Each structure stands twice: as C-alpha cells, then as structure tokens.
C-alpha cells in the first residue's frame, strides 16, 4: 500500500494523477503509558494512565512554562495527515493515513511506504524536532523500512524542509512565538481554532480519533499555506 488508497473523509483529490514533488506533513501523538511505566517507574504498581499522569506532573514541575509535554521517544502517532503537492506547488491530494481506523502501526507503515514510493521532498513545521523523530521511532517500534529516507533526506540544509528551521535561521533565532499558528494568522488563515495539541491525549482517551485527525488536517493545511508563501 501507499499513500494513494487512504483517503480523507470526504475524498479530496484535485485533477488527474500527476507526479508528486512535495509531501506536506503533520502528526499528532499520545504518550505510551506502558512504555513510561517500564522505563521510569518499573518498581511501582501503576496503570498506564497513572504512569502518564505521574510523568506529566514531573514534566510540569521542571518546565518554565508549566508544560506537561513528554519526550517524543515516549509517544506514538495517532494521526498523520499528508498533502501531496506537485512541481508547480499545486495541491494534488489530502490524506489522513489509515482513515477511519487510525491505527498507529498502519499509520506508520503507510507513511513510510508512501515516502519510498513518491520520493518527494518532505515539508513540515518543526518536523525535525517532533514529527520526524516520532515517525522514525515508530518505524523502529513497528519494524517499518525507511531506507530511502535515511539515505537521502537527513541532511539538515538540503534534505527535508522544516519551515520552523527556516524562519529561525536553523535555530539561531528560535523564540517562543515562532509557531505555526502565528504564521498562519499572519497570512489571514484561522490557525488554531477549537482544539490545541495539549488536548489530544484527553481526546484520544475519549475515543475521539476522527476529531484528532480533523485537527491534524487543519494544521497540515496551514503548513501548506505557509510553505506556499515561503
């Protein structure tokens, strides 16, 4: 399988099939409570949910911004949305991987198979710090091949495009305000609306997978618009 058969609800494709030049990507993830328990609290009798709660509390205590974000190595993907873009920067297709089931293993496998098939340049916003490590670790977890990517796309300056890296001069001017929401709103786009990233874990626990993927799709569209202006 590739990116092609997995279509977002509703099916959205523009024009006849054409060669893909760019894959615009955004992901959402949740903490793996079982892994956190094994690594951080092996001697404590905790449920996966309790392990996540304890780790998040510790993260908040150490954070200057009261963030409970856990390292990406402790997370797995629950949404990955991809926009296929042509050589003229035209939008060809919007896809939420493994819809409507949104299974982490299938999301990961389908993504890496699509990367190998299209051989297009990946475009993210903050992907070098989050989305790509998330999917790379998931490839390791589930035994998915990402050979072409590791051979051809890991050069910081000529490989995949990270728009946040671009705007911050490859980290030299990294500031708290340099977020996708800011650049989307500069373009007059809605940016963040009813959902934000810190709500995803609670939404996942409540079984709201489609809403998570809709939110991920909106961020992917914002990334596409920022890429066009850039």
C-alpha positions as protocol buffer text, in pm:
chain_id: "A"
residue {
  index: 1
  type: UNK
  ca { x: 0 y: 0 z: 0 }
}
residue {
  index: 2
  type: UNK
  ca { x: 99 y: 363 z: -44 }
}
residue {
  index: 3
  type: UNK
  ca { x: -44 y: 700 z: 44 }
}
residue {
  index: 4
  type: UNK
  ca { x: -285 y: 676 z: -251 }
}
residue {
  index: 5
  type: UNK
  ca { x: -556 y: 434 z: -128 }
}
residue {
  index: 6
  type: UNK
  ca { x: -605 y: 600 z: 211 }
}
residue {
  index: 7
  type: UNK
  ca { x: -839 y: 892 z: 153 }
}
residue {
  index: 8
  type: UNK
  ca { x: -953 y: 1156 z: 396 }
}
residue {
  index: 9
  type: UNK
  ca { x: -1326 y: 1176 z: 462 }
}
residue {
  index: 10
  type: UNK
  ca { x: -1451 y: 1307 z: 222 }
}
residue {
  index: 11
  type: UNK
  ca { x: -1227 y: 1203 z: -68 }
}
residue {
  index: 12
  type: UNK
  ca { x: -1039 y: 1514 z: -176 }
}
residue {
  index: 13
  type: UNK
  ca { x: -824 y: 1499 z: -486 }
}
residue {
  index: 14
  type: UNK
  ca { x: -758 y: 1775 z: -739 }
}
residue {
  index: 15
  type: UNK
  ca { x: -723 y: 1688 z: -1107 }
}
residue {
  index: 16
  type: UNK
  ca { x: -576 y: 1377 z: -1265 }
}
residue {
  index: 17
  type: UNK
  ca { x: -285 y: 1188 z: -1104 }
}
residue {
  index: 18
  type: UNK
  ca { x: 44 y: 1374 z: -1151 }
}
residue {
  index: 19
  type: UNK
  ca { x: 400 y: 1341 z: -1025 }
}
residue {
  index: 20
  type: UNK
  ca { x: 440 y: 1446 z: -665 }
}
residue {
  index: 21
  type: UNK
  ca { x: 716 y: 1691 z: -571 }
}
residue {
  index: 22
  type: UNK
  ca { x: 642 y: 1762 z: -204 }
}
residue {
  index: 23
  type: UNK
  ca { x: 472 y: 1583 z: 84 }
}
residue {
  index: 24
  type: UNK
  ca { x: 342 y: 1827 z: 347 }
}
residue {
  index: 25
  type: UNK
  ca { x: 317 y: 1650 z: 682 }
}
residue {
  index: 26
  type: UNK
  ca { x: 173 y: 1700 z: 1027 }
}
residue {
  index: 27
  type: UNK
  ca { x: 124 y: 1445 z: 1304 }
}
residue {
  index: 28
  type: UNK
  ca { x: -41 y: 1406 z: 1642 }
}
residue {
  index: 29
  type: UNK
  ca { x: 71 y: 1166 z: 1912 }
}
residue {
  index: 30
  type: UNK
  ca { x: -10 y: 1039 z: 2261 }
}
residue {
  index: 31
  type: UNK
  ca { x: 212 y: 911 z: 2543 }
}
residue {
  index: 32
  type: UNK
  ca { x: 269 y: 536 z: 2572 }
}
residue {
  index: 33
  type: UNK
  ca { x: 179 y: 466 z: 2935 }
}
residue {
  index: 34
  type: UNK
  ca { x: 308 y: 109 z: 2927 }
}
residue {
  index: 35
  type: UNK
  ca { x: 649 y: 218 z: 2800 }
}
residue {
  index: 36
  type: UNK
  ca { x: 667 y: 503 z: 3050 }
}
residue {
  index: 37
  type: UNK
  ca { x: 590 y: 258 z: 3330 }
}
residue {
  index: 38
  type: UNK
  ca { x: 863 y: 18 z: 3215 }
}
residue {
  index: 39
  type: UNK
  ca { x: 1128 y: 289 z: 3178 }
}
residue {
  index: 40
  type: UNK
  ca { x: 1054 y: 541 z: 3452 }
}
residue {
  index: 41
  type: UNK
  ca { x: 862 y: 355 z: 3723 }
}
residue {
  index: 42
  type: UNK
  ca { x: 939 y: -18 z: 3692 }
}
residue {
  index: 43
  type: UNK
  ca { x: 912 y: -81 z: 4066 }
}
residue {
  index: 44
  type: UNK
  ca { x: 580 y: 99 z: 4116 }
}
residue {
  index: 45
  type: UNK
  ca { x: 233 y: -52 z: 4079 }
}
residue {
  index: 46
  type: UNK
  ca { x: 87 y: 194 z: 3830 }
}
residue {
  index: 47
  type: UNK
  ca { x: -161 y: 160 z: 3548 }
}
residue {
  index: 48
  type: UNK
  ca { x: -53 y: 302 z: 3209 }
}
residue {
  index: 49
  type: UNK
  ca { x: -280 y: 603 z: 3272 }
}
residue {
  index: 50
  type: UNK
  ca { x: -128 y: 662 z: 3616 }
}
residue {
  index: 51
  type: UNK
  ca { x: 223 y: 638 z: 3470 }
}
residue {
  index: 52
  type: UNK
  ca { x: 137 y: 906 z: 3212 }
}
residue {
  index: 53
  type: UNK
  ca { x: -19 y: 1127 z: 3479 }
}
residue {
  index: 54
  type: UNK
  ca { x: 287 y: 1099 z: 3704 }
}
residue {
  index: 55
  type: UNK
  ca { x: 529 y: 1166 z: 3419 }
}
residue {
  index: 56
  type: UNK
  ca { x: 328 y: 1469 z: 3308 }
}
residue {
  index: 57
  type: UNK
  ca { x: 324 y: 1608 z: 3663 }
}
residue {
  index: 58
  type: UNK
  ca { x: 702 y: 1571 z: 3681 }
}
residue {
  index: 59
  type: UNK
  ca { x: 737 y: 1744 z: 3343 }
}
residue {
  index: 60
  type: UNK
  ca { x: 524 y: 2037 z: 3462 }
}
residue {
  index: 61
  type: UNK
  ca { x: 737 y: 2074 z: 3775 }
}
residue {
  index: 62
  type: UNK
  ca { x: 1052 y: 2101 z: 3562 }
}
residue {
  index: 63
  type: UNK
  ca { x: 902 y: 2329 z: 3297 }
}
residue {
  index: 64
  type: UNK
  ca { x: 932 y: 2708 z: 3299 }
}
residue {
  index: 65
  type: UNK
  ca { x: 604 y: 2725 z: 3104 }
}
residue {
  index: 66
  type: UNK
  ca { x: 413 y: 2460 z: 3303 }
}
residue {
  index: 67
  type: UNK
  ca { x: 421 y: 2227 z: 3001 }
}
residue {
  index: 68
  type: UNK
  ca { x: 347 y: 1859 z: 3055 }
}
residue {
  index: 69
  type: UNK
  ca { x: 489 y: 1760 z: 2715 }
}
residue {
  index: 70
  type: UNK
  ca { x: 677 y: 1430 z: 2733 }
}
residue {
  index: 71
  type: UNK
  ca { x: 978 y: 1337 z: 2518 }
}
residue {
  index: 72
  type: UNK
  ca { x: 886 y: 1215 z: 2172 }
}
residue {
  index: 73
  type: UNK
  ca { x: 1054 y: 878 z: 2240 }
}
residue {
  index: 74
  type: UNK
  ca { x: 771 y: 802 z: 2486 }
}
residue {
  index: 75
  type: UNK
  ca { x: 497 y: 872 z: 2230 }
}
residue {
  index: 76
  type: UNK
  ca { x: 336 y: 704 z: 1930 }
}
residue {
  index: 77
  type: UNK
  ca { x: 137 y: 853 z: 1639 }
}
residue {
  index: 78
  type: UNK
  ca { x: -242 y: 863 z: 1639 }
}
residue {
  index: 79
  type: UNK
  ca { x: -272 y: 1094 z: 1337 }
}
residue {
  index: 80
  type: UNK
  ca { x: -59 y: 1166 z: 1032 }
}
residue {
  index: 81
  type: UNK
  ca { x: -201 y: 1387 z: 760 }
}
residue {
  index: 82
  type: UNK
  ca { x: -25 y: 1437 z: 428 }
}
residue {
  index: 83
  type: UNK
  ca { x: -84 y: 1682 z: 145 }
}
residue {
  index: 84
  type: UNK
  ca { x: 58 y: 1575 z: -188 }
}
residue {
  index: 85
  type: UNK
  ca { x: 187 y: 1874 z: -386 }
}
residue {
  index: 86
  type: UNK
  ca { x: 302 y: 1896 z: -748 }
}
residue {
  index: 87
  type: UNK
  ca { x: 605 y: 2066 z: -904 }
}
residue {
  index: 88
  type: UNK
  ca { x: 401 y: 2383 z: -960 }
}
residue {
  index: 89
  type: UNK
  ca { x: 307 y: 2381 z: -588 }
}
residue {
  index: 90
  type: UNK
  ca { x: -49 y: 2278 z: -672 }
}
residue {
  index: 91
  type: UNK
  ca { x: -238 y: 2073 z: -414 }
}
residue {
  index: 92
  type: UNK
  ca { x: -300 y: 1724 z: -553 }
}
residue {
  index: 93
  type: UNK
  ca { x: -446 y: 1529 z: -263 }
}
residue {
  index: 94
  type: UNK
  ca { x: -519 y: 1550 z: 111 }
}
residue {
  index: 95
  type: UNK
  ca { x: -487 y: 1226 z: 304 }
}
residue {
  index: 96
  type: UNK
  ca { x: -532 y: 1125 z: 668 }
}
residue {
  index: 97
  type: UNK
  ca { x: -349 y: 795 z: 694 }
}
residue {
  index: 98
  type: UNK
  ca { x: -541 y: 478 z: 785 }
}
residue {
  index: 99
  type: UNK
  ca { x: -877 y: 653 z: 798 }
}
residue {
  index: 100
  type: UNK
  ca { x: -1119 y: 577 z: 953 }
}
residue {
  index: 101
  type: UNK
  ca { x: -936 y: 336 z: 1188 }
}
residue {
  index: 102
  type: UNK
  ca { x: -625 y: 548 z: 1258 }
}
residue {
  index: 103
  type: UNK
  ca { x: -415 y: 256 z: 1388 }
}
residue {
  index: 104
  type: UNK
  ca { x: -62 y: 363 z: 1490 }
}
residue {
  index: 105
  type: UNK
  ca { x: 110 y: 68 z: 1319 }
}
residue {
  index: 106
  type: UNK
  ca { x: -79 y: 122 z: 993 }
}
residue {
  index: 107
  type: UNK
  ca { x: -27 y: 498 z: 1006 }
}
residue {
  index: 108
  type: UNK
  ca { x: 346 y: 438 z: 1036 }
}
residue {
  index: 109
  type: UNK
  ca { x: 368 y: 169 z: 770 }
}
residue {
  index: 110
  type: UNK
  ca { x: 158 y: 362 z: 519 }
}
residue {
  index: 111
  type: UNK
  ca { x: 360 y: 679 z: 572 }
}
residue {
  index: 112
  type: UNK
  ca { x: 699 y: 520 z: 511 }
}
residue {
  index: 113
  type: UNK
  ca { x: 574 y: 322 z: 213 }
}
residue {
  index: 114
  type: UNK
  ca { x: 438 y: 645 z: 66 }
}
residue {
  index: 115
  type: UNK
  ca { x: 770 y: 824 z: 123 }
}
residue {
  index: 116
  type: UNK
  ca { x: 952 y: 543 z: -58 }
}
residue {
  index: 117
  type: UNK
  ca { x: 703 y: 546 z: -347 }
}
residue {
  index: 118
  type: UNK
  ca { x: 684 y: 919 z: -416 }
}
residue {
  index: 119
  type: UNK
  ca { x: 1049 y: 1013 z: -345 }
}
residue {
  index: 120
  type: UNK
  ca { x: 926 y: 1367 z: -284 }
}
residue {
  index: 121
  type: UNK
  ca { x: 1071 y: 1632 z: -53 }
}
residue {
  index: 122
  type: UNK
  ca { x: 909 y: 1631 z: 291 }
}
residue {
  index: 123
  type: UNK
  ca { x: 784 y: 1962 z: 430 }
}
residue {
  index: 124
  type: UNK
  ca { x: 697 y: 2014 z: 799 }
}
residue {
  index: 125
  type: UNK
  ca { x: 676 y: 2286 z: 1061 }
}
residue {
  index: 126
  type: UNK
  ca { x: 905 y: 2187 z: 1348 }
}
residue {
  index: 127
  type: UNK
  ca { x: 929 y: 1840 z: 1196 }
}
residue {
  index: 128
  type: UNK
  ca { x: 1297 y: 1794 z: 1276 }
}
residue {
  index: 129
  type: UNK
  ca { x: 1219 y: 1831 z: 1647 }
}
residue {
  index: 130
  type: UNK
  ca { x: 892 y: 1638 z: 1658 }
}
residue {
  index: 131
  type: UNK
  ca { x: 714 y: 1484 z: 1356 }
}
residue {
  index: 132
  type: UNK
  ca { x: 1014 y: 1309 z: 1202 }
}
residue {
  index: 133
  type: UNK
  ca { x: 1160 y: 1170 z: 1529 }
}
residue {
  index: 134
  type: UNK
  ca { x: 809 y: 1050 z: 1614 }
}
residue {
  index: 135
  type: UNK
  ca { x: 772 y: 860 z: 1286 }
}
residue {
  index: 136
  type: UNK
  ca { x: 1133 y: 740 z: 1286 }
}
residue {
  index: 137
  type: UNK
  ca { x: 1090 y: 593 z: 1635 }
}
residue {
  index: 138
  type: UNK
  ca { x: 757 y: 443 z: 1529 }
}
residue {
  index: 139
  type: UNK
  ca { x: 930 y: 283 z: 1229 }
}
residue {
  index: 140
  type: UNK
  ca { x: 1175 y: 124 z: 1474 }
}
residue {
  index: 141
  type: UNK
  ca { x: 893 y: 17 z: 1705 }
}
residue {
  index: 142
  type: UNK
  ca { x: 687 y: -149 z: 1431 }
}
residue {
  index: 143
  type: UNK
  ca { x: 970 y: -271 z: 1207 }
}
residue {
  index: 144
  type: UNK
  ca { x: 892 y: -48 z: 907 }
}
residue {
  index: 145
  type: UNK
  ca { x: 1160 y: 21 z: 647 }
}
residue {
  index: 146
  type: UNK
  ca { x: 1260 y: 385 z: 592 }
}
residue {
  index: 147
  type: UNK
  ca { x: 1581 y: 318 z: 399 }
}
residue {
  index: 148
  type: UNK
  ca { x: 1533 y: 577 z: 124 }
}
residue {
  index: 149
  type: UNK
  ca { x: 1457 y: 848 z: 375 }
}
residue {
  index: 150
  type: UNK
  ca { x: 1761 y: 779 z: 590 }
}
residue {
  index: 151
  type: UNK
  ca { x: 1988 y: 764 z: 285 }
}
residue {
  index: 152
  type: UNK
  ca { x: 1860 y: 1079 z: 112 }
}
residue {
  index: 153
  type: UNK
  ca { x: 1661 y: 1311 z: 340 }
}
residue {
  index: 154
  type: UNK
  ca { x: 1852 y: 1363 z: 663 }
}
residue {
  index: 155
  type: UNK
  ca { x: 2084 y: 1645 z: 552 }
}
residue {
  index: 156
  type: UNK
  ca { x: 1988 y: 1949 z: 757 }
}
residue {
  index: 157
  type: UNK
  ca { x: 2025 y: 2203 z: 477 }
}
residue {
  index: 158
  type: UNK
  ca { x: 1940 y: 2011 z: 159 }
}
residue {
  index: 159
  type: UNK
  ca { x: 1710 y: 1735 z: 285 }
}
residue {
  index: 160
  type: UNK
  ca { x: 1356 y: 1764 z: 414 }
}
residue {
  index: 161
  type: UNK
  ca { x: 1225 y: 2118 z: 461 }
}
residue {
  index: 162
  type: UNK
  ca { x: 1142 y: 2227 z: 816 }
}
residue {
  index: 163
  type: UNK
  ca { x: 975 y: 2568 z: 793 }
}
residue {
  index: 164
  type: UNK
  ca { x: 1042 y: 2645 z: 1158 }
}
residue {
  index: 165
  type: UNK
  ca { x: 1412 y: 2583 z: 1098 }
}
residue {
  index: 166
  type: UNK
  ca { x: 1392 y: 2818 z: 801 }
}
residue {
  index: 167
  type: UNK
  ca { x: 1224 y: 3102 z: 993 }
}
residue {
  index: 168
  type: UNK
  ca { x: 1456 y: 3071 z: 1293 }
}
residue {
  index: 169
  type: UNK
  ca { x: 1773 y: 3060 z: 1081 }
}
residue {
  index: 170
  type: UNK
  ca { x: 1829 y: 2696 z: 1170 }
}
residue {
  index: 171
  type: UNK
  ca { x: 1783 y: 2755 z: 1540 }
}
residue {
  index: 172
  type: UNK
  ca { x: 1986 y: 3075 z: 1576 }
}
residue {
  index: 173
  type: UNK
  ca { x: 1675 y: 3288 z: 1638 }
}
residue {
  index: 174
  type: UNK
  ca { x: 1448 y: 3028 z: 1797 }
}
residue {
  index: 175
  type: UNK
  ca { x: 1188 y: 3206 z: 2008 }
}
residue {
  index: 176
  type: UNK
  ca { x: 868 y: 3103 z: 2180 }
}
residue {
  index: 177
  type: UNK
  ca { x: 645 y: 3289 z: 1934 }
}
residue {
  index: 178
  type: UNK
  ca { x: 778 y: 3115 z: 1623 }
}
residue {
  index: 179
  type: UNK
  ca { x: 484 y: 2877 z: 1590 }
}
residue {
  index: 180
  type: UNK
  ca { x: 270 y: 2757 z: 1303 }
}
residue {
  index: 181
  type: UNK
  ca { x: -34 y: 2936 z: 1448 }
}
residue {
  index: 182
  type: UNK
  ca { x: 146 y: 3272 z: 1427 }
}
residue {
  index: 183
  type: UNK
  ca { x: 247 y: 3230 z: 1063 }
}
residue {
  index: 184
  type: UNK
  ca { x: -98 y: 3103 z: 965 }
}
residue {
  index: 185
  type: UNK
  ca { x: -261 y: 3406 z: 1124 }
}
residue {
  index: 186
  type: UNK
  ca { x: -10 y: 3638 z: 954 }
}
residue {
  index: 187
  type: UNK
  ca { x: -149 y: 3501 z: 627 }
}
residue {
  index: 188
  type: UNK
  ca { x: -507 y: 3567 z: 739 }
}
residue {
  index: 189
  type: UNK
  ca { x: -582 y: 3198 z: 793 }
}
residue {
  index: 190
  type: UNK
  ca { x: -774 y: 3077 z: 1101 }
}
residue {
  index: 191
  type: UNK
  ca { x: -477 y: 2898 z: 1258 }
}
residue {
  index: 192
  type: UNK
  ca { x: -562 y: 2721 z: 1583 }
}
residue {
  index: 193
  type: UNK
  ca { x: -935 y: 2710 z: 1648 }
}
residue {
  index: 194
  type: UNK
  ca { x: -1125 y: 2492 z: 1896 }
}
residue {
  index: 195
  type: UNK
  ca { x: -852 y: 2231 z: 1951 }
}
residue {
  index: 196
  type: UNK
  ca { x: -487 y: 2257 z: 2054 }
}
residue {
  index: 197
  type: UNK
  ca { x: -214 y: 1997 z: 2086 }
}
residue {
  index: 198
  type: UNK
  ca { x: -236 y: 1970 z: 2463 }
}
residue {
  index: 199
  type: UNK
  ca { x: -594 y: 1837 z: 2430 }
}
residue {
  index: 200
  type: UNK
  ca { x: -506 y: 1542 z: 2206 }
}
residue {
  index: 201
  type: UNK
  ca { x: -431 y: 1291 z: 2482 }
}
residue {
  index: 202
  type: UNK
  ca { x: -766 y: 1350 z: 2655 }
}
residue {
  index: 203
  type: UNK
  ca { x: -944 y: 1331 z: 2319 }
}
residue {
  index: 204
  type: UNK
  ca { x: -769 y: 1001 z: 2245 }
}
residue {
  index: 205
  type: UNK
  ca { x: -875 y: 858 z: 2580 }
}
residue {
  index: 206
  type: UNK
  ca { x: -1233 y: 960 z: 2497 }
}
residue {
  index: 207
  type: UNK
  ca { x: -1220 y: 779 z: 2162 }
}
residue {
  index: 208
  type: UNK
  ca { x: -1235 y: 1098 z: 1953 }
}
residue {
  index: 209
  type: UNK
  ca { x: -995 y: 978 z: 1683 }
}
residue {
  index: 210
  type: UNK
  ca { x: -1174 y: 1143 z: 1393 }
}
residue {
  index: 211
  type: UNK
  ca { x: -1165 y: 1482 z: 1566 }
}
residue {
  index: 212
  type: UNK
  ca { x: -792 y: 1442 z: 1632 }
}
residue {
  index: 213
  type: UNK
  ca { x: -733 y: 1369 z: 1265 }
}
residue {
  index: 214
  type: UNK
  ca { x: -952 y: 1662 z: 1157 }
}
residue {
  index: 215
  type: UNK
  ca { x: -741 y: 1889 z: 1380 }
}
residue {
  index: 216
  type: UNK
  ca { x: -425 y: 1738 z: 1233 }
}
residue {
  index: 217
  type: UNK
  ca { x: -558 y: 1800 z: 881 }
}
residue {
  index: 218
  type: UNK
  ca { x: -616 y: 2170 z: 957 }
}
residue {
  index: 219
  type: UNK
  ca { x: -256 y: 2204 z: 1080 }
}
residue {
  index: 220
  type: UNK
  ca { x: -135 y: 2031 z: 765 }
}
residue {
  index: 221
  type: UNK
  ca { x: -330 y: 2278 z: 552 }
}
residue {
  index: 222
  type: UNK
  ca { x: -181 y: 2568 z: 749 }
}
residue {
  index: 223
  type: UNK
  ca { x: 164 y: 2421 z: 687 }
}
residue {
  index: 224
  type: UNK
  ca { x: 85 y: 2405 z: 314 }
}
residue {
  index: 225
  type: UNK
  ca { x: -24 y: 2770 z: 305 }
}
residue {
  index: 226
  type: UNK
  ca { x: 287 y: 2881 z: 497 }
}
residue {
  index: 227
  type: UNK
  ca { x: 500 y: 2675 z: 258 }
}
residue {
  index: 228
  type: UNK
  ca { x: 340 y: 2847 z: -42 }
}
residue {
  index: 229
  type: UNK
  ca { x: 417 y: 3194 z: 93 }
}
residue {
  index: 230
  type: UNK
  ca { x: 769 y: 3091 z: 193 }
}
